[in-house]
């Protein structure tokens, strides 16, 4: 993925029509398969200055695919009157330097921290060990398994990185599922019992938290299901997933 920044200087008298033109141009831009996302921002300190950020699947996809594709003519027709006001138009590669601030609480904090997640897994695995469908998978689990799952969830939800530091991170978790041949029925039961346990222990019930929590459980159990099948060869050195209030970051294995 590549990031394009286009910097404009627009006369204040034309700001409204400029923004309206880009609102129209956004329709064909959003329809282009080469476009990942985009955002037009206006400078507070110098209102004449605008920055358009567009994430493309690659620089080539932008310069060749999009510009020679079916959506470019409609896009360009809207922004053509403002091309002369462009001060910069360049592609940038993202660096590893990135992160989230603390203005929004993490899911870990919102859930109640390590204590709440340990309580969750304790109650949950109590249910698992009484479930006929899941017993074959868990009847020989070590006594500290629920604690480690809580530590895993803590790190996934942006709490302490104990799982990475003490267990080695993602590669340790993925190896726990290899060859287990988990069935879809078992995956669904696992997810259902965990959501039941979340209700029982009183995890936050607001729609935002529960939607994000359920999203991770759905994603994680489907990954485990796929990795457990006979002959599966999942990437063993993928980074730890970190979940927030949005969606999972995509992971593309290096070639």
N, C-alpha and C positions, 0 to 999 in steps of 0.2 A: 504494500500500500504506500502511496505517495501523497503528500499534502501540497496543494497549490495555494499560494497566497497572491491575491490581486488587490493592490492598494489604489484607491481612487481618491481624487480631490474634486469634490462636487460643490458648485456654488450653492449656498444655502437656499437661494430662491428656487433651485431645481431639485432640492433634496426629496420632496414628496413625490415628484414624478419619477425620479431615479429609483426610489424604493418600490414604487408601483411597477416600474418596468422590470425590476428584478423579481418581484412577486410573480409576474407573468412568465418570465424566463425560467423560474424555478420549476414550472410544470414539465417542460421537455427535459430539463436537467435531471429532475428526479426520475424520469422515465428511462434515462440512459443506463444500460447495464454496467457501464464503466464507472459510474458515480457511486461512491459509498455513502457520503453524506455531505452537507454543505451548511454554511451559516454566513449571513451578512451582518457585520457589526459596524456601529457608528461611534466615532470617537467622542467622548464626553468633553475632553479638554479642547479639541479642535473639531467642532461639528462638521466642518467641511471634509473631514477625512473618513473614509470607509475602508474596511478590509473585508474582502470576500475570501472565506476559507472553503476549499473543496478538497475532499479526500477522494482520490482516484485509485482504482485497483492497481494501476501502474502508470508511470509517465508515458509509456508507449500507448497504453490503452486510451489515455487522454489525447495525446497529440495525433495519434493515427486512428484509433478506433472511434472515439467520440467525434473528432473534427471531420471525419469522413463518413460519419454515420447519419442515420435518418433523423436524429433529434437535434443535431447541431444547427441546421438552418433556422428552425423556429426559435431556438435559444439565442442565436446571434442577432436575429432580426430585432429582438427586444433590447439588447444591450449595445448594439452598434452605435447609437448616438453618443455613447459615453466612452468609447474606446480611447479617444484622444485625452481623456482625463485620467488614464491609467498611469501611475507613477512607478509601479513595480508589478511584475508578473513572473513568478518563479516557482519551481518545484522544490520541495524540501523533503528530506528523509527524516523520519522520526528517530530519536536516540533513545537509549534505555533510561534516560533521566525523565521520569514522570512519576506521578503519584496523586493521591487524593488528599484534600485538606480535611480539617476537622469541624467545619461549619455544620455538617450533617453527621449525626451519630452513626457509627458502624452498626451493622446488624448484630455483631457480637455484643456491643454495649446495650443496644435496644432489647436484646433477648434477656439480658440480665447477667451476662458474663459467664465465666467458667462454671460457677456454682449452678446456675440455671441449666446449662447444657449437660453437666454431669448428672443432674437430677433427671433430666430428660432421658438420657441414654440408660440410666439405671432402671427407670420405669419401663422404658421401651424394651430392653432385652429381657425383662421379666415377662413381658407379653410374648416375645419371640420364643422363649423356651417352653411356653405352654401351647404353641401353635403347631399343629400336626404338619402343616405344609412347610414350615421353616425349620423344624427340628433337625432334619437331615443335614442342613447347612451349618447349624450352630451348636449342636449338642456337645461338641468337643472343644468349644472355644475356651481360651484361657480366662481365668477369673478377672483379669484386668482389661479384657477386651472392651467393655462398655466405657471405661475411663479413657482409653485411647481413641475411641470414636468421638467422645466429647472433645478431646484435645484436637482431633482432626477438624471437627466442626468449628471449634474456636478459631483456628487459624484460617479456615476457609472464609469465615465471616469477619475476617480482619482483626482478630484478637492476637494474643501472643503466638509467636512462631515456634512453639514447643514441638509440634509434630516434625517440622523440618529439622530442628536442632537435635532432637532426641531419637527420632525414628528415620530420618533421612529424606523426608518429604514424599512427593508423589510416587516415586518409584517403589517405595515400600508398600504403599496402599494398593497400587495396581497389581503387584505381585500376589496380594492376598486373594485376588479373584481368579487368577489364572487356573484354568482346568476345572473350575467348580461347576460348570455347565448349569448355571442358574436358569430357571425357566421364567417365562413371562408371568406366569401365575405367582411364582415366588417373589418376583420383583414387585408386582402390584400389592401383594400382601405386606411386604416389607414397608412399602411407602405408606400404605393405609394404617398399619399399626403405629408407625412413627407419628403420623398426623394425629392419631387418637391419643398417643402419649403426650403430644404437645398440648392438646386440650386438657388432659388430666393434670399435668404439672403446672398449667397456667402460663405458658409462654404467651407473649403479647398476641392479642386476637385482632388487632387492627388490620384492615384489609391490605395495607401496604406491606406490613411485615409478613403476614401469612402468604401473600402472593409471591414475594421474593423467596421466602423459605420453601414453599411448595415447588417453586421453579427450580431451586437447587436440588431438591430431593428427586424431582423428576429427571433432571439432567444427570445427576450422579448415579442414580440407579440404572438408567439406560446405558451409561458408560460401563458400569460394572457388569451388566447383562452381556453386552457385546464382548467385553474383555474376557469373560469367563467361558466363552464357547470353545469347543474343541478346535484346535488349529488356529485360534486367534493369535495374532502377533501385534498387539498394541504397542505404541511407542512407550518405552519404559522410563525415559528421562524427560518427560514433559514437565513444565513448571507446575507448581502448586496452583490450583484454581483459587481465585479470590472473588468472593461474591459480594455484591452490593445491592442497591435498590433497583438496579436495572437488569441487564442481561449478562450472560457469561461472555468473557472475552474470547474471541476465536483463537484457536491454536492451530497453526500450520506447521507440521513437522519440517525441519530443514532437510533439503535434498542433498 
